[in-house]
């Protein structure tokens, strides 16, 4: 994206947030924000996203969170995206839903069930994943593409499926061949620096 255009979009969109940290980048002309949405430092958000709160709801992006295209987040209490966490294309996150059990009333007229949804630091949420209300995802966890997450996910765990289930741990009990491959790649290529921390 043209640097001048990117700066224009960032200037235009940052005014929609209730709080914005330093050196954030908001790419695109179509980021819809309604209500109380906060962004920490170095947050990057791409185009065609919808962030909507109601009542006392809050959506909080911690430092260096990254949001790709077409992400939808809705909050009636709290949705928190942890530091360095990435949301891939088409992710949907909510902290509430309509009451449907114990009644035959139409869902539009039943009370809302609201529980905070917390995604910890350094997580990766795959494309088109759905994170249900009341879920906590631990530090460093990875959620597979298209997963529906209805249960808490532990730190550094990999979950996938519909509904999502535990697949593996990122560092514990890794098969020897996979561990050797990972160590070889890390030794050869190392870990990249975060470009967002560099001066513009």
For each residue, the residues with C-beta under 8 A, 3 or more apart:
1: 5 6 27
2: 5 6
3: 6 7
4: 7 8
5: 1 2 8 9
6: 1 2 3 9 10 25 27
7: 3 4 10 11
8: 4 5 11 12
9: 5 6 12 13 26 27 28 29
10: 6 7 13 14 24 25 26 27
11: 7 8 14 15
12: 8 9 15 26 29
13: 9 10 16 17 26 28 31 33 45
14: 10 11 17 20 24 26 39
15: 11 12
16: 13 31 33 37
17: 13 14 20 33 37 38 39
18: 36 37 38
19: 38 39
20: 14 17 24 38 39 43
21: 24 39 40 41 42 43 63
22: 41 42
23: 41 42 196 200
24: 10 14 20 21 39 41 42 43 44 45
25: 6 10 43 44 45 196
26: 9 10 12 13 14 31 44 45
27: 1 6 9 10 44 45 46 47
28: 9 13 31 46 47 48
29: 9 12 47
30: 47 48
31: 13 16 26 28 45 47 48 49 51
32: 49 50 51 52
33: 13 16 17 37 51 52
34: 51 52 53
35: 51 52 53 54 57 59 75
36: 18 53 57 58 59
37: 16 17 18 33 51 53 58 59 60 61
38: 17 18 19 20 58 59 60 61
39: 14 17 19 20 21 24 43 45 61 65
40: 21 43 60 61 62 63 64 65 83
41: 21 22 23 24 63 64
42: 21 22 23 24 63 64 194 196 197
43: 20 21 24 25 39 40 61 63 64 65 66 67
44: 24 25 26 27 65 66 67 196
45: 13 24 25 26 27 31 39 49 61 66 67
46: 27 28 49 67 68 69
47: 27 28 29 30 31 69
48: 28 30 31 69 70
49: 31 32 45 46 67 69 70 71 72 73
50: 32 71 72 73 74
51: 31 32 33 34 35 37 59 72 73 74
52: 32 33 34 35 73 74 75
53: 34 35 36 37 57 58 59 74 75 76
54: 35 57 74 75 76
55: 76
56: 76 77
57: 35 36 53 54 74 75 76 77 78 79 95
58: 36 37 38 53 75 77 78 79
59: 35 36 37 38 51 53 73 75 79 80 81
60: 37 38 40 78 79 80 81
61: 37 38 39 40 43 45 65 67 81
62: 40 65 80 81 82 83 84 85 121
63: 21 40 41 42 43 83 84
64: 40 41 42 43 83 84 194 196 197
65: 39 40 43 44 61 62 81 82 83 84 85 86 87
66: 43 44 45 85 86 87 196
67: 43 44 45 46 49 61 71 81 86 87
68: 46 71 86 87 88 89 91 127
69: 46 47 48 49 89 90
70: 48 49 89 90
71: 49 50 67 68 87 89 90 91 92 93
72: 49 50 51 91 92 93
73: 49 50 51 52 59 79 81 92 93 94
74: 50 51 52 53 54 57 79 93 94 95 96
75: 35 52 53 54 57 58 59 78 79 94 95 96 117
76: 53 54 55 56 57 95 96 112 114
77: 56 57 58 95 96 114 115 116
78: 57 58 60 75 95 116 117 118
79: 57 58 59 60 73 74 75 93 94 95 116 117 118
80: 59 60 62 116 117 118 119
81: 59 60 61 62 65 67 73 85 87 93 119
82: 62 65 85 118 119 120 121 122 123 139
83: 40 62 63 64 65 121 122
84: 62 63 64 65 121 122 194
85: 62 65 66 81 82 119 120 121 122 123 124 125
86: 65 66 67 68 123 124 125
87: 65 66 67 68 71 81 91 93 125
88: 68 91 124 125 126 127 128 129 145
89: 68 69 70 71 127 128
90: 69 70 71 127 128
91: 68 71 72 87 88 125 126 127 128 129 130 131
92: 71 72 73 129 130 131
93: 71 72 73 74 79 81 87 117 119 130 131
94: 73 74 75 79 97 117 131 132 133
95: 57 74 75 76 77 78 79 114 115 116 117 133 134
96: 74 75 76 77 112 113 114 115 133
97: 94 100 112 113 132 133
98: 107 108 110 111 112 113
99: 102 103 107 110 111 112 113
100: 97 103 107 110
101:
102: 99
103: 99 100 110
104:
105: 109 110
106: 109 110
107: 98 99 100 110
108: 98
109: 105 106
110: 98 99 100 103 105 106 107
111: 98 99
112: 76 96 97 98 99
113: 96 97 98 99 133
114: 76 77 95 96 133
115: 77 95 96 133 134
116: 77 78 79 80 95 134
117: 75 78 79 80 93 94 95 131 132 133 134 135 136
118: 78 79 80 82 135 136 137
119: 80 81 82 85 93 123 125 131 136 137
120: 82 85 123 136 137 138 139 140 141 155
121: 62 82 83 84 85 139 140
122: 82 83 84 85 139 140
123: 82 85 86 119 120 137 138 139 140 141 142 143
124: 85 86 88 141 142 143
125: 85 86 87 88 91 119 129 131 137 143
126: 88 91 129 142 143 144 145 146 147 160
127: 68 88 89 90 91 145 146
128: 88 89 90 91 145 146
129: 88 91 92 125 126 143 144 145 146 147 148 149 164
130: 91 92 93 147 148 149
131: 91 92 93 94 117 119 125 135 137 143 149
132: 94 97 117 135 148 149 150
133: 94 95 96 97 113 114 115 117
134: 95 115 116 117
135: 117 118 131 132 149 150 151 152 153
136: 117 118 119 120 152 153
137: 118 119 120 123 125 131 141 143 149 152 153
138: 120 123 141 152 153 154 155 156 157
139: 82 120 121 122 123 155 156
140: 120 121 122 123 155 156 170
141: 120 123 124 137 138 153 154 155 156 157 158 159
142: 123 124 126 157 158 159 170
143: 123 124 125 126 129 131 137 147 149 153 158 159 160 164
144: 126 129 147 158 159 160 161 164 167
145: 88 126 127 128 129 160
146: 126 127 128 129 162
147: 126 129 130 143 144 159 160 161 162 163 164
148: 129 130 132 161 162 163 164
149: 129 130 131 132 135 137 143 153 159 163 164
150: 132 135 163 164
151: 135 163 164
152: 135 136 137 138
153: 135 136 137 138 141 143 149 157 159 164
154: 138 141 157
155: 120 138 139 140 141
156: 138 139 140 141 169 170 171 172
157: 138 141 142 153 154 166 167 168 169 170
158: 141 142 143 144 166 167 168 169 170
159: 141 142 143 144 147 149 153 164 165 166 167
160: 126 143 144 145 147 164 165 167
161: 144 147 148 164 165
162: 146 147 148
163: 147 148 149 150 151
164: 129 143 144 147 148 149 150 151 153 159 160 161
165: 159 160 161
166: 157 158 159
167: 144 157 158 159 160
168: 157 158 173 174
169: 156 157 158 172 173 174
170: 140 142 156 157 158 174
171: 156 174
172: 156 169
173: 168 169
174: 168 169 170 171 178 179 182
175: 178 179
176: 179 180
177: 180 181
178: 174 175 181 182
179: 174 175 176 182 183
180: 176 177 183 184
181: 177 178 184 185
182: 174 178 179 185 186
183: 179 180 186 187
184: 180 181 187 188
185: 181 182 188 189
186: 182 183 189 190 191
187: 183 184 190
188: 184 185
189: 185 186
190: 186 187
191: 186
192:
193: 197 198
194: 42 64 84 197 198
195: 198
196: 23 25 42 44 64 66
197: 42 64 193 194
198: 193 194 195
199:
200: 23
